[in-house]
Amino acid sequence: MSQRPEQAVRRQRGPEQRLLTPLGPPRPDAARTVVAVHPGALPAGVWQTALARLPEDGAPHLLDLGTVPEYFAAALVPTLSVIGVRELAERCLTELTAAGLTERPFTLVGWSFGGVVAYEIAARLDGQGLGDRVEDLVVLDSIAPVAAFQRPEEELRPAMLLGWFAMYLGAKRRRRLTLAPGALEGLGEQDGLGVLLTEATAQGVLPDGTEPAGLRKLYTAFHTGLVRNNRCTVGYLPAPLDRTITVVKPEGSLLPDSPDLGWTELSGRPIRRLPVPGDHYTMLQEPETADALAALLTTGSPTR
C-alpha cells in the first residue's frame, strides 16, 4: 500500500523539533539578545561560527523555519499547499512572545528567505506598538519582497539557478566551486548540470565517478526548495517600515548587480550596507564574515 505524501514527509522529518531554540544557557540578564531566522537549505549549525563570536553576556536564539511542518513539506512535495510569509512570521512571533523575548529589546537577523520572514516579524511588532523591541533588523543576502524581484516560477532563468546551485554545492562540500564568467549562460538544465559536474570533479568538489543522476537528484531538491520559498512570497508586497535596515551582502551575492537587494524600497530611512567575503551559502561560515557579523550584532545600529 503506497504512502500518502504527508506520511512520507513525516517519516523524513523524524521527531518533532521546536521552532525556537536558545543557543546556550538561559541568560535573563543578557546585555544583548539576538534572534536569527534560518530558512533551511543548509543545516542550522552554520550559525554557530558567527554566534559563537558574540560576547559571553549575549543570548543567541534560533528560529528554524525547517521545523514548521507545512514549510518543510512543501520543499519535498511541490504539489502540497505552501505556507505564506505572514503565517510563518506569526508563528515565529508567537514563539518569541511565549518565551518572553518580546518583553525587552533584541536584534533580529535573517539569512536568505529568513530575512523576509524577519522583516514581517518586525512589521507585526510595529503594528502592535512594540516596534522598539527590535533594536536592529539585519538581513543577510536576502532578496527584498518587492515587485521588481517577484517572478513566477517559469521566469526563473536556468543559468541563474544553476549559478546559485554551484555556490550551494561548494558550501555543502566545504570547497568553493569556481566557474568561468558566462560558463552557464544560454544553457538549459541538462547542459548546465553537465558543465557543473565536469568542473566540480575537476576541482575536487565532487569525487571522480560521480554520476549525472546523483547530481541531478541534488539539484532537483535544491530547486524545489527555491521554488517553495518563491511560492511563499507570492502576493506578499509589504509596506515600508520607518526603521533602518542593515543589508549584509557577500561578494558572491544571489543578486550581485543589485547594491541593496531591493531593501531601500522597504525602509523609511537610509539602509546600512555591510559588504563581506564569501558567497550566499558560505557567508555564515567564513571566519572574516563571522567576525564582521558578530561585531555588528554586538554594537548594533540605530533603527528607530
Secondary structure, DSSP 8 states (H G I E B T S, - for coil): ----HHHHHHHHH-S---SEEESSS--TT-SEEEEEEE-SSS-GGGGHHHHTTS-TTEEEEEEEGGGSHHHHHHTT-TTS----HHHHHHHHHHHHHHTTGGGS-EEEEEETHHHHHHHHHHHHHHHTT-GGGEEEEEEES----SGGG---GGGS-HHHHHHHHHHHHHHHHTS-----TTTTTT--HHHHHHHHHHHHHHTTSS-TT--HHHHHHHHHHHHHHHHHHHHHTTT-----BSS-EEEEEEEE-SSTT-SSTTGGGGBSS--EEEEEEEETTTTTT-HHHHHHHHHHHHH-----
